[in-house]
Amino acid sequence: MYSEEILYKLSLNFIQGIGSVNAKKLIAYTGGIEALFKEKVSTLAKIPGFKNSVKVFADKSSYLKKAEKELEYINTNKIKLTFYLDDDFPHRLNNCYDSPLMLFSKGDIDFNRKKVISIVGTRNITDYGKVVCNKLVKDLKSQNHDFIIVSGLAYGVDVCSHKAALENNIETIAVLGTGLNIIYPAAHKNISNEIINKGALVTEFTSQSKNDKSNFAKRNRIVAGISDATVVIESAKKGGSLITADIANSYNRDVFAFSGRIGDKYSEGCNRLIKSNKAVLIEDYKDIEYILGWETKTVAQKQGVQKELFVELTEKEKIIINYLKSGNNNTIDRISIGVKMPTSKVLVELLNLEFKGIVKPLPGNVYKLN
């Protein structure tokens, strides 16, 4: 017997006309997923802005039947369902206004690792692009960074970055534009199995979803939102990687691009990103380390010791620093809960620590020790 809550969550995937943004609003307004489904349609219609759209909730039984079918598929295939209100849902994604309601995944990975980057680019990768991609991944690994590489399992740069991650014993996430019942392109079935063993396949689409071209554009927002930064290896003047870069910029995430020779077809997109200040020029791994504040463990430990030795700290500042050392996902809300201080007070203390050069703010209201 399935719990009603899980079925309600899955049912949201099958309700026409209610996207993730509006669904979250309705859940917040009614007080929870169960409350939303048990509320009368006439009451839901009184919510500002939802007078007509909530009529779809009148046909709850048909949605629940589809949800039961999906849950059977999930259980049979050992798929993990992560809802946006769950603690292990990607916190970076929750900071994106249009993030999905839930993710379906195969594999075992911590979405909230401290260091996550996306690598994207053209499907028509050149020999230059392959060299650049492999060298970047290998160099970052050589610096002992514990990070995750995200991409979209497509031909070209995507699969090159996944292969480079696997070859260097780095966890990788492949974000699909289909349900987990379909691997596209089919030629990447074998590497998808490798990714499951050293990372995860992730999608917001159910096994009953229609295979629509627009799904791959939607997929790009997850690639951009689940990461701290997006790296574009090669791109023509039009393409999905440029869409991903634009989305990353809209999320206030860092975007990096490798330049290429003037006139090269698959460098034109990267060159334009850099020229229009939509991406930072990247030459090697050091640019990522510098912009994102990545440091080797040895350097970070030495600097941390030096700063604590020579900077006077208040008791509240010490409490926050000790919490940051715990390795948790250090968003404002979680720090507040962890140190048992009001958010307003935590913000003041973090600002003081930032002025003292001890902490550094990152995208998504995340803080880390310098």
C-alpha positions as a Markdown table, in Angstrom:
| # | Residue | x | y | z |
|---|---|---|---|---|
| 1 | Met | 0.0 | 0.0 | 0.0 |
| 2 | Tyr | 1.4 | 3.4 | -1.0 |
| 3 | Ser | 1.3 | 6.5 | 1.2 |
| 4 | Glu | -1.0 | 9.2 | 0.0 |
| 5 | Glu | 1.7 | 11.8 | 0.3 |
| 6 | Ile | 3.9 | 10.1 | -2.3 |
| 7 | Leu | 1.0 | 9.6 | -4.7 |
| 8 | Tyr | 0.1 | 13.3 | -4.3 |
| 9 | Lys | 3.6 | 14.3 | -5.1 |
| 10 | Leu | 3.7 | 12.2 | -8.2 |
| 11 | Ser | 0.3 | 13.3 | -9.3 |
| 12 | Leu | 1.6 | 16.9 | -9.7 |
| 13 | Asn | 3.5 | 15.6 | -12.8 |
| 14 | Phe | 0.3 | 14.7 | -14.6 |
| 15 | Ile | -1.8 | 17.8 | -13.9 |
| 16 | Gln | -2.1 | 19.9 | -17.0 |
| 17 | Gly | -1.7 | 23.6 | -16.8 |
| 18 | Ile | -0.1 | 23.8 | -13.3 |
| 19 | Gly | 3.7 | 24.2 | -13.7 |
| 20 | Ser | 6.3 | 23.9 | -10.9 |
| 21 | Val | 6.1 | 27.6 | -10.0 |
| 22 | Asn | 2.4 | 27.7 | -9.5 |
| 23 | Ala | 2.3 | 24.3 | -7.8 |
| 24 | Lys | 4.8 | 25.6 | -5.2 |
| 25 | Lys | 2.6 | 28.6 | -4.7 |
| 26 | Leu | -0.5 | 26.4 | -4.1 |
| 27 | Ile | 1.4 | 24.1 | -1.7 |
| 28 | Ala | 2.6 | 27.1 | 0.3 |
| 29 | Tyr | -0.8 | 28.7 | 0.3 |
| 30 | Thr | -2.7 | 25.5 | 1.5 |
| 31 | Gly | 0.0 | 24.4 | 3.9 |
| 32 | Gly | 1.3 | 21.2 | 2.3 |
| 33 | Ile | 0.9 | 18.7 | -0.5 |
| 34 | Glu | -1.8 | 16.7 | 1.2 |
| 35 | Ala | -3.8 | 19.8 | 2.1 |
| 36 | Leu | -3.6 | 20.9 | -1.5 |
| 37 | Phe | -5.2 | 17.7 | -2.8 |
| 38 | Lys | -7.8 | 17.4 | 0.0 |
| 39 | Glu | -8.9 | 21.0 | -0.4 |
| 40 | Lys | -12.1 | 21.7 | -2.3 |
| 41 | Val | -11.7 | 23.1 | -5.7 |
| 42 | Ser | -14.1 | 25.9 | -4.8 |
| 43 | Thr | -11.8 | 26.9 | -2.0 |
| 44 | Leu | -8.7 | 26.7 | -4.2 |
| 45 | Ala | -10.4 | 28.9 | -6.8 |
| 46 | Lys | -10.5 | 31.7 | -4.2 |
| 47 | Ile | -6.7 | 31.9 | -4.1 |
| 48 | Pro | -5.6 | 35.1 | -5.9 |
| 49 | Gly | -4.6 | 34.3 | -9.4 |
| 50 | Phe | -5.9 | 30.8 | -9.5 |
| 51 | Lys | -9.6 | 31.2 | -10.1 |
| 52 | Asn | -9.7 | 29.2 | -13.4 |
| 53 | Ser | -6.5 | 27.1 | -13.4 |
| 54 | Val | -7.3 | 25.1 | -10.3 |
| 55 | Lys | -10.4 | 23.5 | -12.0 |
| 56 | Val | -8.0 | 20.7 | -13.1 |
| 57 | Phe | -7.9 | 19.4 | -9.5 |
| 58 | Ala | -11.5 | 18.3 | -10.0 |
| 59 | Asp | -10.2 | 15.2 | -11.8 |
| 60 | Lys | -7.9 | 14.0 | -9.0 |
| 61 | Ser | -8.7 | 10.3 | -9.4 |
| 62 | Ser | -7.2 | 10.1 | -12.9 |
| 63 | Tyr | -4.0 | 11.8 | -11.7 |
| 64 | Leu | -3.7 | 9.4 | -8.8 |
| 65 | Lys | -4.1 | 6.4 | -11.1 |
| 66 | Lys | -1.2 | 7.6 | -13.2 |
| 67 | Ala | 0.8 | 8.3 | -10.0 |
| 68 | Glu | 0.2 | 4.7 | -8.9 |
| 69 | Lys | 1.5 | 3.4 | -12.2 |
| 70 | Glu | 4.5 | 5.6 | -12.0 |
| 71 | Leu | 5.3 | 4.5 | -8.4 |
| 72 | Glu | 5.2 | 0.9 | -9.5 |
| 73 | Tyr | 7.8 | 1.7 | -12.2 |
| 74 | Ile | 9.9 | 3.6 | -9.6 |
| 75 | Asn | 9.9 | 0.7 | -7.1 |
| 76 | Thr | 10.5 | -1.9 | -9.7 |
| 77 | Asn | 13.5 | 0.0 | -11.1 |
| 78 | Lys | 14.9 | 1.2 | -7.8 |
| 79 | Ile | 14.6 | 4.9 | -8.7 |
| 80 | Lys | 14.9 | 7.6 | -6.1 |
| 81 | Leu | 12.3 | 10.3 | -5.9 |
| 82 | Thr | 13.4 | 13.6 | -4.3 |
| 83 | Phe | 10.8 | 16.3 | -3.7 |
| 84 | Tyr | 11.7 | 20.0 | -3.5 |
| 85 | Leu | 10.8 | 20.2 | 0.2 |
| 86 | Asp | 13.1 | 17.2 | 1.1 |
| 87 | Asp | 16.3 | 17.9 | 2.9 |
| 88 | Asp | 18.4 | 16.1 | 0.2 |
| 89 | Phe | 16.9 | 18.0 | -2.7 |
| 90 | Pro | 19.6 | 20.0 | -4.5 |
| 91 | His | 19.8 | 23.3 | -2.5 |
| 92 | Arg | 21.2 | 25.1 | -5.4 |
| 93 | Leu | 18.2 | 24.3 | -7.5 |
| 94 | Asn | 15.8 | 25.5 | -4.7 |
| 95 | Asn | 17.4 | 28.9 | -5.2 |
| 96 | Cys | 16.1 | 29.0 | -8.8 |
| 97 | Tyr | 12.6 | 30.3 | -9.1 |
| 98 | Asp | 11.6 | 27.8 | -11.8 |
| 99 | Ser | 13.2 | 24.7 | -10.4 |
| 100 | Pro | 11.4 | 21.4 | -10.8 |
| 101 | Leu | 9.1 | 20.0 | -8.1 |
| 102 | Met | 10.9 | 16.7 | -8.0 |
| 103 | Leu | 13.8 | 14.7 | -9.4 |
| 104 | Phe | 14.0 | 11.1 | -10.4 |
| 105 | Ser | 17.5 | 9.6 | -10.1 |
| 106 | Lys | 19.4 | 6.3 | -10.4 |
| 107 | Gly | 22.7 | 6.2 | -8.6 |
| 108 | Asp | 24.0 | 7.3 | -5.3 |
| 109 | Ile | 25.2 | 10.9 | -5.1 |
| 110 | Asp | 25.1 | 13.9 | -2.8 |
| 111 | Phe | 23.6 | 16.7 | -4.8 |
| 112 | Asn | 24.7 | 19.2 | -2.2 |
| 113 | Arg | 28.4 | 18.6 | -2.4 |
| 114 | Lys | 30.4 | 21.8 | -1.9 |
| 115 | Lys | 31.9 | 21.9 | -5.3 |
| 116 | Val | 29.7 | 21.3 | -8.4 |
| 117 | Ile | 30.4 | 22.5 | -12.0 |
| 118 | Ser | 28.6 | 21.9 | -15.3 |
| 119 | Ile | 30.5 | 21.4 | -18.5 |
| 120 | Val | 28.6 | 21.9 | -21.7 |
| 121 | Gly | 29.2 | 22.6 | -25.4 |
| 122 | Thr | 28.7 | 21.6 | -29.0 |
| 123 | Arg | 27.6 | 18.2 | -30.1 |
| 124 | Asn | 30.2 | 18.5 | -32.8 |
| 125 | Ile | 33.3 | 18.6 | -30.6 |
| 126 | Thr | 36.6 | 19.1 | -32.3 |
| 127 | Asp | 40.0 | 17.6 | -31.4 |
| 128 | Tyr | 40.8 | 20.9 | -29.7 |
| 129 | Gly | 37.6 | 20.7 | -27.6 |
| 130 | Lys | 38.4 | 17.2 | -26.5 |
| 131 | Val | 42.0 | 18.2 | -25.4 |
| 132 | Val | 40.6 | 21.2 | -23.5 |
| 133 | Cys | 37.9 | 19.2 | -21.8 |
| 134 | Asn | 40.1 | 16.3 | -20.7 |
| 135 | Lys | 42.9 | 18.6 | -19.5 |
| 136 | Leu | 40.6 | 20.8 | -17.5 |
| 137 | Val | 39.0 | 17.8 | -15.7 |
| 138 | Lys | 42.4 | 16.1 | -15.1 |
| 139 | Asp | 44.0 | 19.3 | -13.8 |
| 140 | Leu | 41.2 | 20.0 | -11.3 |
| 141 | Lys | 41.4 | 16.4 | -10.1 |
| 142 | Ser | 45.2 | 16.8 | -9.7 |
| 143 | Gln | 44.6 | 19.6 | -7.2 |
| 144 | Asn | 42.7 | 17.2 | -4.9 |
| 145 | His | 39.3 | 19.0 | -5.3 |
| 146 | Asp | 36.3 | 16.9 | -4.2 |
| 147 | Phe | 33.8 | 18.0 | -6.9 |
| 148 | Ile | 31.0 | 16.8 | -9.2 |
| 149 | Ile | 30.8 | 17.3 | -12.9 |
| 150 | Val | 27.3 | 17.8 | -14.4 |
| 151 | Ser | 26.3 | 17.6 | -18.1 |
| 152 | Gly | 23.5 | 16.3 | -20.3 |
| 153 | Leu | 24.7 | 13.0 | -21.8 |
| 154 | Ala | 24.5 | 14.4 | -25.3 |
| 155 | Tyr | 27.0 | 13.8 | -28.1 |
| 156 | Gly | 30.1 | 15.9 | -28.1 |
| 157 | Val | 31.2 | 18.0 | -25.1 |
| 158 | Asp | 28.6 | 16.4 | -22.8 |
| 159 | Val | 29.7 | 12.8 | -23.2 |
| 160 | Cys | 33.4 | 13.9 | -23.3 |
| 161 | Ser | 33.0 | 15.5 | -19.9 |
| 162 | His | 31.3 | 12.5 | -18.4 |
| 163 | Lys | 34.0 | 10.2 | -19.8 |
| 164 | Ala | 36.7 | 12.5 | -18.5 |
| 165 | Ala | 35.1 | 12.4 | -15.0 |
| 166 | Leu | 34.9 | 8.6 | -15.0 |
| 167 | Glu | 38.4 | 8.2 | -16.2 |
| 168 | Asn | 39.6 | 10.5 | -13.3 |
| 169 | Asn | 37.5 | 8.9 | -10.7 |
| 170 | Ile | 35.2 | 11.9 | -10.3 |
| 171 | Glu | 31.5 | 11.6 | -9.7 |
| 172 | Thr | 29.3 | 12.9 | -12.5 |
| 173 | Ile | 25.6 | 13.7 | -13.0 |
| 174 | Ala | 23.9 | 13.2 | -16.3 |
| 175 | Val | 20.7 | 15.3 | -16.6 |
| 176 | Leu | 18.3 | 13.7 | -19.0 |
| 177 | Gly | 15.6 | 15.3 | -21.2 |
| 178 | Thr | 13.6 | 12.0 | -21.0 |
| 179 | Gly | 12.3 | 9.7 | -18.4 |
| 180 | Leu | 14.7 | 7.2 | -16.9 |
| 181 | Asn | 13.1 | 4.5 | -19.1 |
| 182 | Ile | 14.8 | 6.0 | -22.1 |
| 183 | Ile | 18.5 | 6.7 | -22.7 |
| 184 | Tyr | 19.0 | 9.3 | -25.4 |
| 185 | Pro | 21.0 | 9.0 | -27.4 |
| 186 | Ala | 20.8 | 5.2 | -27.3 |
| 187 | Ala | 24.5 | 5.0 | -28.2 |
| 188 | His | 25.3 | 6.2 | -24.7 |
| 189 | Lys | 23.5 | 3.4 | -22.9 |
| 190 | Asn | 26.8 | 1.8 | -21.8 |
| 191 | Ile | 28.3 | 5.0 | -20.3 |
| 192 | Ser | 25.0 | 5.7 | -18.6 |
| 193 | Asn | 25.4 | 2.5 | -16.7 |
| 194 | Glu | 28.9 | 3.6 | -15.7 |
| 195 | Ile | 27.5 | 6.9 | -14.5 |
| 196 | Ile | 25.0 | 5.1 | -12.3 |
| 197 | Asn | 27.9 | 3.4 | -10.6 |
| 198 | Lys | 29.9 | 6.6 | -10.2 |
| 199 | Gly | 27.3 | 9.3 | -9.9 |
| 200 | Ala | 23.7 | 9.5 | -11.1 |
| 201 | Leu | 21.3 | 9.8 | -13.9 |
| 202 | Val | 18.8 | 12.6 | -13.1 |
| 203 | Thr | 15.6 | 13.8 | -14.7 |
| 204 | Glu | 12.4 | 15.7 | -13.8 |
| 205 | Phe | 10.4 | 13.6 | -16.4 |
| 206 | Thr | 8.3 | 10.5 | -15.5 |
| 207 | Ser | 8.4 | 7.2 | -17.5 |
| 208 | Gln | 5.0 | 8.3 | -18.9 |
| 209 | Ser | 6.3 | 11.7 | -20.2 |
| 210 | Lys | 6.1 | 12.3 | -24.0 |
| 211 | Asn | 9.5 | 12.6 | -25.7 |
| 212 | Asp | 9.3 | 16.2 | -26.7 |
| 213 | Lys | 12.1 | 18.3 | -28.1 |
| 214 | Ser | 11.2 | 21.1 | -25.7 |
| 215 | Asn | 12.1 | 18.7 | -22.8 |
| 216 | Phe | 15.8 | 19.1 | -23.6 |
| 217 | Ala | 15.6 | 22.9 | -23.3 |
| 218 | Lys | 13.9 | 22.4 | -19.9 |
| 219 | Arg | 16.7 | 20.0 | -19.0 |
| 220 | Asn | 19.2 | 22.8 | -19.5 |
| 221 | Arg | 17.9 | 24.8 | -16.5 |
| 222 | Ile | 18.7 | 21.9 | -14.2 |
| 223 | Val | 22.2 | 21.6 | -15.6 |
| 224 | Ala | 22.7 | 25.3 | -14.9 |
| 225 | Gly | 20.9 | 25.5 | -11.6 |
| 226 | Ile | 22.3 | 22.4 | -9.9 |
| 227 | Ser | 25.9 | 23.8 | -10.3 |
| 228 | Asp | 28.0 | 26.6 | -8.9 |
| 229 | Ala | 29.2 | 27.5 | -12.4 |
| 230 | Thr | 28.9 | 26.4 | -16.1 |
| 231 | Val | 31.9 | 25.9 | -18.3 |
| 232 | Val | 31.3 | 26.2 | -22.1 |
| 233 | Ile | 34.0 | 24.3 | -24.0 |
| 234 | Glu | 33.0 | 24.9 | -27.6 |
| 235 | Ser | 29.9 | 26.3 | -29.2 |
| 236 | Ala | 28.6 | 27.5 | -32.5 |
| 237 | Lys | 26.8 | 30.8 | -32.6 |
| 238 | Lys | 23.6 | 29.0 | -31.8 |
| 239 | Gly | 23.0 | 25.9 | -29.6 |
| 240 | Gly | 21.8 | 24.4 | -26.3 |
| 241 | Ser | 25.0 | 25.2 | -24.5 |
| 242 | Leu | 24.4 | 29.0 | -25.1 |
| 243 | Ile | 20.9 | 28.5 | -23.7 |
| 244 | Thr | 22.4 | 26.9 | -20.6 |
| 245 | Ala | 24.9 | 29.8 | -20.3 |
| 246 | Asp | 22.1 | 32.3 | -20.4 |
| 247 | Ile | 20.1 | 30.4 | -17.8 |
| 248 | Ala | 23.1 | 30.2 | -15.5 |
| 249 | Asn | 23.6 | 34.0 | -15.9 |
| 250 | Ser | 19.9 | 34.5 | -15.0 |
| 251 | Tyr | 20.5 | 32.4 | -11.8 |
| 252 | Asn | 23.5 | 34.6 | -10.9 |
| 253 | Arg | 25.9 | 31.7 | -11.4 |
| 254 | Asp | 29.4 | 32.1 | -12.9 |
| 255 | Val | 29.8 | 31.2 | -16.5 |
| 256 | Phe | 33.2 | 30.3 | -18.0 |
| 257 | Ala | 34.1 | 30.0 | -21.7 |
| 258 | Phe | 37.2 | 28.9 | -23.6 |
| 259 | Ser | 38.1 | 31.1 | -26.5 |
| 260 | Gly | 38.9 | 29.9 | -29.9 |
| 261 | Arg | 40.4 | 31.1 | -33.2 |
| 262 | Ile | 38.4 | 33.8 | -35.0 |
| 263 | Gly | 36.5 | 32.1 | -37.8 |
| 264 | Asp | 36.3 | 28.7 | -36.2 |
| 265 | Lys | 32.6 | 27.6 | -36.4 |
| 266 | Tyr | 32.6 | 25.9 | -33.0 |
| 267 | Ser | 34.4 | 28.7 | -31.2 |
| 268 | Glu | 32.1 | 31.5 | -32.4 |
| 269 | Gly | 29.6 | 31.0 | -29.5 |
| 270 | Cys | 32.3 | 31.0 | -26.8 |
| 271 | Asn | 33.9 | 34.1 | -28.3 |
| 272 | Arg | 30.6 | 35.9 | -28.3 |
| 273 | Leu | 29.9 | 35.0 | -24.7 |
| 274 | Ile | 33.3 | 36.4 | -23.7 |
| 275 | Lys | 32.9 | 39.5 | -25.9 |
| 276 | Ser | 29.5 | 40.3 | -24.5 |
| 277 | Asn | 30.6 | 39.8 | -20.9 |
| 278 | Lys | 28.3 | 36.9 | -20.5 |
| 279 | Ala | 31.2 | 34.6 | -19.6 |
| 280 | Val | 34.6 | 34.8 | -18.0 |
| 281 | Leu | 37.5 | 33.9 | -20.2 |
| 282 | Ile | 39.0 | 30.6 | -18.9 |
| 283 | Glu | 42.5 | 29.5 | -19.9 |
| 284 | Asp | 43.0 | 26.7 | -17.4 |
| 285 | Tyr | 41.8 | 25.2 | -14.1 |
| 286 | Lys | 43.4 | 28.1 | -12.1 |
| 287 | Asp | 40.7 | 30.5 | -13.3 |
| 288 | Ile | 38.0 | 28.2 | -11.8 |
| 289 | Glu | 39.9 | 28.0 | -8.6 |
| 290 | Tyr | 40.3 | 31.8 | -8.4 |
| 291 | Ile | 36.8 | 32.8 | -9.4 |
| 292 | Leu | 34.9 | 30.1 | -7.3 |
| 293 | Gly | 37.3 | 30.3 | -4.4 |
| 294 | Trp | 38.4 | 26.7 | -4.7 |
| 295 | Glu | 41.6 | 25.9 | -2.8 |
| 296 | Thr | 43.5 | 22.8 | -2.1 |
| 297 | Lys | 42.9 | 21.3 | 1.3 |
| 298 | Thr | 46.4 | 22.1 | 2.4 |
| 299 | Val | 46.2 | 25.8 | 1.5 |
| 300 | Ala | 42.8 | 26.2 | 3.0 |
| 301 | Gln | 43.9 | 24.6 | 6.3 |
| 302 | Lys | 46.9 | 26.8 | 6.5 |
| 303 | Gln | 45.0 | 30.0 | 5.8 |
| 304 | Gly | 42.2 | 29.0 | 8.2 |
| 305 | Val | 44.8 | 28.5 | 11.0 |
| 306 | Gln | 46.5 | 31.8 | 10.3 |
| 307 | Lys | 43.3 | 33.8 | 10.3 |
| 308 | Glu | 42.0 | 32.3 | 13.5 |
| 309 | Leu | 45.4 | 32.9 | 15.2 |
| 310 | Phe | 45.6 | 36.6 | 14.4 |
| 311 | Val | 42.0 | 37.8 | 14.2 |
| 312 | Glu | 39.9 | 38.5 | 17.3 |
| 313 | Leu | 36.6 | 36.7 | 17.3 |
| 314 | Thr | 33.5 | 37.1 | 19.3 |
| 315 | Glu | 31.8 | 34.1 | 20.8 |
| 316 | Lys | 29.0 | 34.2 | 18.2 |
| 317 | Glu | 31.5 | 34.4 | 15.4 |
| 318 | Lys | 33.3 | 31.4 | 16.8 |
| 319 | Ile | 30.1 | 29.4 | 16.9 |
| 320 | Ile | 29.4 | 30.2 | 13.3 |
| 321 | Ile | 32.9 | 29.3 | 12.2 |
| 322 | Asn | 32.7 | 26.0 | 14.0 |
| 323 | Tyr | 29.4 | 25.3 | 12.2 |
| 324 | Leu | 31.0 | 26.2 | 8.8 |
| 325 | Lys | 33.8 | 23.7 | 9.5 |
| 326 | Ser | 31.2 | 20.9 | 9.8 |
| 327 | Gly | 31.0 | 20.7 | 6.0 |
| 328 | Asn | 27.2 | 21.2 | 5.9 |
| 329 | Asn | 25.4 | 22.9 | 3.1 |
| 330 | Asn | 26.0 | 26.4 | 4.5 |
| 331 | Thr | 23.0 | 28.4 | 3.3 |
| 332 | Ile | 21.7 | 31.3 | 5.5 |
| 333 | Asp | 18.7 | 29.3 | 6.7 |
| 334 | Arg | 20.7 | 26.2 | 7.6 |
| 335 | Ile | 23.4 | 28.2 | 9.4 |
| 336 | Ser | 20.6 | 30.0 | 11.4 |
| 337 | Ile | 19.1 | 26.7 | 12.4 |
| 338 | Gly | 22.5 | 25.0 | 13.1 |
| 339 | Val | 23.8 | 27.8 | 15.4 |
| 340 | Lys | 20.3 | 28.6 | 16.8 |
| 341 | Met | 20.4 | 32.3 | 16.0 |
| 342 | Pro | 17.8 | 34.4 | 14.2 |
| 343 | Thr | 18.6 | 34.8 | 10.5 |
| 344 | Ser | 18.9 | 38.6 | 10.9 |
| 345 | Lys | 21.6 | 38.1 | 13.5 |
| 346 | Val | 23.4 | 35.5 | 11.4 |
| 347 | Leu | 23.6 | 37.9 | 8.5 |
| 348 | Val | 25.2 | 40.5 | 10.7 |
| 349 | Glu | 27.8 | 38.1 | 12.1 |
| 350 | Leu | 28.6 | 36.7 | 8.6 |
| 351 | Leu | 29.1 | 40.2 | 7.3 |
| 352 | Asn | 31.6 | 40.9 | 10.1 |
| 353 | Leu | 33.4 | 37.7 | 9.3 |
| 354 | Glu | 33.4 | 38.6 | 5.6 |
| 355 | Phe | 35.1 | 42.0 | 6.5 |
| 356 | Lys | 37.6 | 40.1 | 8.5 |
| 357 | Gly | 38.4 | 37.9 | 5.5 |
| 358 | Ile | 37.3 | 34.7 | 7.2 |
| 359 | Val | 34.2 | 33.8 | 5.2 |
| 360 | Lys | 33.3 | 34.2 | 1.6 |
| 361 | Pro | 29.7 | 34.4 | 0.1 |
| 362 | Leu | 28.9 | 32.1 | -2.8 |
| 363 | Pro | 26.0 | 32.0 | -5.2 |
| 364 | Gly | 22.7 | 30.8 | -3.7 |
| 365 | Asn | 23.2 | 32.5 | -0.3 |
| 366 | Val | 25.8 | 30.0 | 0.6 |
| 367 | Tyr | 28.8 | 30.8 | 2.8 |
| 368 | Lys | 32.2 | 29.1 | 3.1 |
| 369 | Leu | 35.4 | 29.6 | 5.1 |
| 370 | Asn | 38.2 | 31.3 | 3.2 |
